[in-house]
Amino acid sequence: MDIEKLKATVSGEVDAHQSELIELSLRIHQNPEVAFKEVKASKWLTEYLESKGFNVERGICQLATAFKASYGTGRPTVALLAEYDALPKIGHACGHNIIGTAAVGAAVAARKAIDAVGGSVVVIGTPAEESYGGKVLMAERGAFQDIDAAMLAHPHGQDMASMRALACIRLEVQFFGKAAHAAGSPERGVNALEAMIQAFNGINSLRQHINERARIHGIITHGGEAANIVPDYTAATFLVRAELESYLDELKEKVLNCFKAASLATGARLEYEWSSYYAPLKCNLALADLFAKNMETLGRSVLPPMRRGLGSSDMGNVSVLLPSIHPMVAIAPVDVMAHSPEFAEAAASEAGNRGLLDGAKAMAMTVVDLIAQPETMKRVQEEFVADK
């Protein structure tokens, strides 16, 4: 089997479908849908895959907008993960329209390799990465069983073989006080907003004394009803991040103590819930090296995997189950930050379209490496086992 010829074939398949893929990406971009509401995006992606001969299962893992689309039979099975949720207010400012469409484009291109050498490729549609960790739920519910390797190509300001990510957990907090007239009888009230402010101040003090790579940040989602009423209810959402799971456990206790102390100081009752745990992302270096070499054949200069994590991704919960990478594909200058209006514009630009096609090509060629060379898949699997 001529591996390079097969790679050229799948790369050519992306070119053959480029107008369809760009149209699909731009349509998703123009119709942003937030977490678990990605009805249009899920429909369009699955309909496209179905039209290309994929067997599509919709609503998997008890999630209405999740899906699995399969082509081929037998092992190895390589998964290409699709994200397609948008951010509130600023739409696809993380470029998930590109992520979802690149996964689909790579899978459609990889059909030629599957037909030639066997194995299978699956696209797993994973909703709600930005807010609630769809992959967390899907991992718990068995979506990634019987998969040998997984990858996801994310738009960025640089080309990178894979990112690393911090462990992250979400904290929802509520304070319950007692309403009263703020001028006429404030002594009869219990101020839930004061409790929240005290908690914020405690966390601000805590930040001086935490690991340099740990992060704590949050917003007040409900602060009261009117200036002349002592607030009887407040709510906030926080994210707590750390490189190591052990340190995250330690940090969780310290953060929670800030809220407990505020409750004691003000008399407001505290309720809280931890949820959406994102595991640290483990980069499979053997798999990342394959992707980087394939990207370089497209004329891109690829940086090695990050040495330390920055943000967080529910891809981490996949990476602890099977060999995984989360490479970055440049679509904008390095100073254009994700989660900004400028990055949203880039995700629908000519550079964004090029990133979409190159990401799809590199993933499709990496599928060829994995299914056509048993020794390559063995090396990837051995590294994963050794890194547990």
Secondary structure, DSSP 8 states (H G I E B T S, - for coil): --HHHHHHHHHHHHHHTHHHHHHHHHHHHHS---TT--HHHHHHHHHHHHHTT-EEEESGGG-TT-EEEEEEESS-EEEEEE----BTTTBSTT-HHHHHHHHHHHHHHHHHHHHHH-EEEEEEE---TTTT-HHHHHHHTTTTTT-SEEE--EEESS-BS---B-EEEEEEEEEE-B--BTTT-GGG-B-HHHHHHHHHHHHHHHGGGS-TT-EEEEEEEE--S-TTB---EEEEEEEEEESSHHHHHHHHHHHHHHHHHHHHHH--EEEEEEEEEE--B---HHHHHHHHHHHHTTT---B---SS--S--THHHHHTTS-EE--EEE-S-TTS-SSSHHHHHHTTSHHHHHHHHHHHHHHHHHHHHHHH-HHHHHHHHHHHHHT-
